[in-house]
Amino acid sequence: MTHPSKPRLLLFAFGDFAFNLYWQSVMLFLLFYYTDAVNLPIAVAATIYMIASVWDGIANFLAGVVVDRRQSVIRYGPLLAAGAVPLGIAFVLAYLPPALPGLLGAAIVLAGQLLFRTAYAATNVPYLAMTARVSPDPGDRALVAGLRMLFGTSAAVIVALGTVPIGRWLTGSADAPRTYLIAAVVFAAIGAAIMILVGTTYRDCSVVERPPPGNVKAALLSLFRNRAFVTLNSAMIAMIIAVTVLGKSVLYYFKYVLSDPQAGQLALASISAVSAIAIPVWMLAGRFVGLRTLWLVATTLAILGLAAFTMSDVRTPAGMQLFLIAMQVFIVGLHFVFWAMLPNTIEYGERETGLHVEGAVFGVAALLQRIAIGIATAILGWTYASSGYVANVQQSAEMLASMRTTVALVPLLFLALSSVAMLFNPLGRRTVGRVRPAAAVT
């Protein structure tokens, strides 16, 4: 086995900066862009987002199946480099304002989203599968998970703070659709360049030579029998619903409840920036208490924070920003634990089932994550629609109350469910120490 140098691990993790220029933009701004820039009804926008998110998951799963069936011949680096430019173009098309009104315009928006999600899956799943091969050492993988999160956090800050100012500066106007479109072009150019760099410099350091699972059914049965994978992803689904509802509420809450939309953009940047401080702390804590325990600690703290928000009356932008920053400290711990534990479920599953399944692990995880994001977006959009949301007008008292309830209670419920799921995960500290590849050649 070859142990990669720290600079090589750093360069590989830098790829997550590129992916997060796209992902953070979609997560932070795209729904708001649909409703408040191109004036789609929120129920329609949420439904489009949900359909695209579910397709995203399916595309990720299919990409994972291909990776598993061709794991011995796929060259991940060249594949990543080759997909960089098509992904960037597809991302720009996702922000292209619809040229037609009504249902035809909505169909055009959906088509752009589906194209982007397909291109994203075709490049991101191989990149995720590379995390199982970048090093044979679980400690290196945890380091890569933390570095990826730091780069992802940096991208999130740039997206949150830069999207509107960059777009307005380059267009010279405050036209919202053009602002978002030009910012997308800038992010696509940067992201494509980084992906080409990472793809052309990547080298496998743990080449697995095992037969693929044979067929999709065998791979799925293997995952179903993998208790570490099932419980980790059950906890992830509940967590993703919770944090997506909270995150997608931010721009609406600041604009309509607090009447300060600029403070909402600053809040998005602030909660991303604080992750850069929190991630190394969670990484260090994980070495002492173990990843499973870390998940339970983070969810407990987040639940307490949401309970405090429910019982208080936060009416100022500064107060809301402080609440969101505190929540982000806890949430980033959950993301770190998930990505640090996921590669370890591959080897646990091989030990329990006799099959080495790589691509399906990341493909199914991505499928479940996207479904959870779609569910969360539907919860948010349909709840707002039923309460009478109309973009760019003063909202009713019922609508404002619905926003507050959605921010507090939905995340609290689903974080509690994620804690229950994690209690059944077998990857404790002692277990991880025993989970190693049966054989590997370099």
Order of alpha helices (4+ residues) and beta strands (2+ residues): alpha-alpha-alpha-alpha-alpha-alpha-alpha-alpha-alpha-alpha-alpha-alpha-alpha-alpha-alpha-alpha-alpha
